[in-house]
Amino acid sequence: MDDNFNIIKVGVTNCYLLKSDSGAVLVDTGYKGKAKVILDFLFTNRINPKSIKLIILTHAHYDHIGNVSEIKEISGAKILLHKDDLKLLKSGLTDSQSTKPLNMWGKFLLSKVSSIDTKFNTFKPDIIIDSEYDLSEYGIKGRIVPTPGHSDGSISIILNSKKALIGDLAMNGPPLRLGAGEPIFGENIDQIYQSWKKLIEAGVTDLYPSHGSPFNIKVLKNKLRRKGFL
């Protein structure tokens, strides 16, 4: 089937629900304590939570994994995470300990993380990947690809339509950015640029970030050219 997905806004985090004839796939779960936002969306749209067969975590930061335990308990879905982000699941590990600011605004915002509840209920992923992962088993025409840089185990979902759900590989819009571009936090900026190139080489056209509005990949192409990466 063609792409069929919705954006579920959980605070400032975009979660995505990919739907197919054989069920649904949820991408990320937002901040802790916001499971009701996702469940209300499902109820309003007459979607049975048990139709969710897989929960993909684009990476293991608190604003993406906060409700995964609750959603799994209700839906029975399997949880998928890249192996290189398993270390972030250690109890008490927060963004301020696992990533660094990539600009001055990021430095300012990261200093405020200590005032945010970054805890989450512990869980164990059912599927741990270290390479590309085909989603056809779940009725989704697309695949997961490793796109490290924001975190070591960050991943993106590239659909056959050339749309990509990219987690925090790039951001677009307030309060984190004024426009599309680099994430304000990350592990390795050069690795982020290499992951951008991977999306370009895959023929991706439209990007759907976890923070901000969708945008065309031409934005990233232009940035990479200016920086000498293309």
C-alpha positions in Angstrom: 0.0 0.0 0.0 1.0 3.7 -0.3 2.3 5.7 2.6 -0.3 6.1 5.3 0.9 7.8 8.4 0.0 10.4 10.9 1.9 12.8 13.1 1.1 12.5 16.8 2.3 15.6 18.6 3.5 14.7 22.1 4.6 18.1 23.5 7.4 19.3 21.3 8.1 15.7 20.0 6.6 14.4 16.9 5.7 10.7 17.0 4.5 8.9 13.9 2.0 6.2 13.3 2.6 4.2 10.2 -0.5 2.2 9.1 -0.9 -0.8 6.9 -3.5 -3.4 6.1 -1.8 -5.8 8.6 -1.5 -3.4 11.5 0.5 -0.3 12.6 4.0 0.8 13.6 4.6 3.6 16.1 7.7 5.7 15.8 8.8 7.1 19.2 6.6 7.7 22.2 7.4 11.2 23.6 8.0 12.4 27.1 7.2 10.4 30.2 3.6 10.8 31.5 2.2 11.5 28.0 1.0 8.1 27.0 -2.6 9.4 27.2 -1.9 11.7 24.3 -1.1 8.8 22.1 -4.0 6.7 23.4 -6.4 9.5 22.9 -5.2 9.9 19.3 -5.9 6.2 18.7 -9.3 6.4 20.3 -10.3 9.5 18.4 -9.3 7.8 15.1 -10.9 4.5 16.0 -7.5 2.7 16.0 -7.2 -0.3 18.3 -4.0 0.0 20.3 -3.5 -3.8 19.8 -3.1 -3.1 16.0 0.3 -1.6 16.8 2.7 -4.5 16.2 6.0 -2.6 16.5 7.4 0.5 18.3 10.5 1.9 16.6 12.7 4.1 18.8 14.7 6.5 16.6 17.1 6.8 19.6 17.0 6.4 23.3 16.7 10.0 24.7 14.0 10.6 27.3 11.7 12.6 25.0 11.4 9.7 22.6 11.2 6.7 25.0 9.2 8.2 27.9 6.0 6.2 27.3 7.2 3.1 25.6 6.6 0.8 28.6 3.0 1.9 28.9 2.3 1.6 25.2 3.9 -1.8 25.0 1.8 -3.0 27.9 -1.4 -1.9 26.3 -0.6 -2.9 22.7 1.6 -5.9 23.1 3.9 -4.4 20.4 7.6 -5.3 20.1 10.1 -2.6 20.8 13.0 -2.0 18.3 16.2 -0.1 19.1 19.7 0.1 17.6 22.3 -1.6 19.7 24.6 1.4 20.1 21.9 3.2 22.1 21.4 0.4 24.6 23.9 2.2 26.9 21.5 5.1 27.2 18.9 2.9 28.9 20.9 2.8 32.1 18.9 4.1 35.0 19.3 7.9 35.5 21.2 8.6 32.2 19.9 11.9 30.8 20.5 13.9 27.7 23.0 16.1 29.6 25.1 13.0 30.2 24.7 11.4 26.8 25.0 14.2 24.3 26.5 17.7 23.9 25.4 21.0 22.6 26.4 21.7 19.0 25.8 25.5 19.2 25.2 28.3 21.8 21.4 27.8 21.9 21.9 24.1 22.5 24.3 24.9 25.3 21.7 27.2 26.9 18.9 24.7 26.6 21.0 21.8 27.8 21.7 23.7 31.0 17.9 23.6 31.6 17.6 19.8 31.3 18.3 19.4 35.0 14.9 21.0 35.7 13.1 18.5 33.5 11.9 15.1 34.6 14.1 12.9 32.3 13.3 9.6 34.0 11.5 6.8 32.3 10.2 3.4 33.2 12.9 0.8 32.4 12.3 -1.6 29.5 14.1 -4.2 27.4 13.9 -3.9 23.6 12.6 -7.0 21.8 14.5 -6.3 18.6 18.0 -5.0 18.6 19.5 -4.0 15.3 22.9 -3.0 14.1 22.3 -2.7 10.3 19.4 -2.0 7.9 16.0 -3.6 8.8 13.2 -4.3 6.4 9.7 -3.3 7.5 7.7 -5.4 5.0 6.9 -7.9 7.7 4.8 -5.2 9.2 3.1 -4.2 6.0 5.3 -1.1 5.6 7.0 -0.4 2.4 10.3 0.9 3.7 13.3 0.1 5.8 15.2 1.3 8.9 18.7 2.6 8.3 21.4 3.6 10.9 22.0 7.4 10.8 24.3 8.1 13.7 25.5 11.5 14.9 22.8 12.8 17.2 23.3 9.6 19.2 25.5 6.7 18.4 22.5 4.5 17.7 20.2 7.0 15.9 18.2 5.5 13.1 15.9 6.8 10.3 12.9 5.1 8.5 13.2 5.5 4.8 9.9 4.8 3.0 9.7 3.6 -0.6 8.0 6.9 -1.4 11.3 8.6 -0.6 9.9 10.2 2.6 12.0 9.7 5.7 11.3 9.9 9.4 14.6 11.1 10.8 14.3 11.4 14.6 16.7 14.2 15.7 19.1 13.9 12.8 17.9 17.4 11.8 15.4 19.8 13.4 13.1 22.4 12.0 11.4 25.2 13.9 10.9 26.7 17.4 11.7 26.3 20.2 14.8 24.4 19.1 15.6 26.1 15.8 14.3 29.0 13.7 14.5 26.9 10.5 15.6 23.5 9.2 19.2 22.3 9.8 21.5 20.6 12.3 20.2 19.3 15.6 21.2 21.6 18.4 22.5 18.6 20.4 24.5 15.6 19.2 27.5 13.3 19.6 29.4 14.0 16.4 28.6 16.8 13.9 30.7 15.2 11.1 28.8 11.9 11.6 25.5 13.9 11.3 26.7 15.3 8.0 27.6 11.8 6.8 24.2 10.5 7.8 22.6 13.4 5.8 24.6 12.2 2.8 23.3 8.7 3.3 19.7 10.0 3.0 20.6 12.0 -0.1 22.3 9.0 -1.7 19.2 7.0 -0.9 17.1 9.4 -3.0 15.1 10.7 -0.1 13.1 13.9 -0.9 11.0 14.8 2.2 12.1 14.7 5.8 9.9 14.4 8.8 11.9 15.3 12.0 10.9 14.6 15.6 11.1 18.3 16.4 9.5 20.8 14.0 7.8 20.7 10.6 8.6 18.5 7.6 10.9 19.9 5.0 12.6 19.1 1.7 16.0 17.5 1.6 17.3 20.3 -0.6 17.9 22.3 2.6 20.4 19.7 3.8 22.0 19.4 0.3 22.6 23.2 0.3 24.1 23.1 3.8 26.4 20.2 2.9 27.6 22.0 -0.3 28.4 25.1 1.7 30.4 23.1 4.2 32.3 21.1 1.5 30.6 17.8 2.2 29.1 17.5 -1.3 
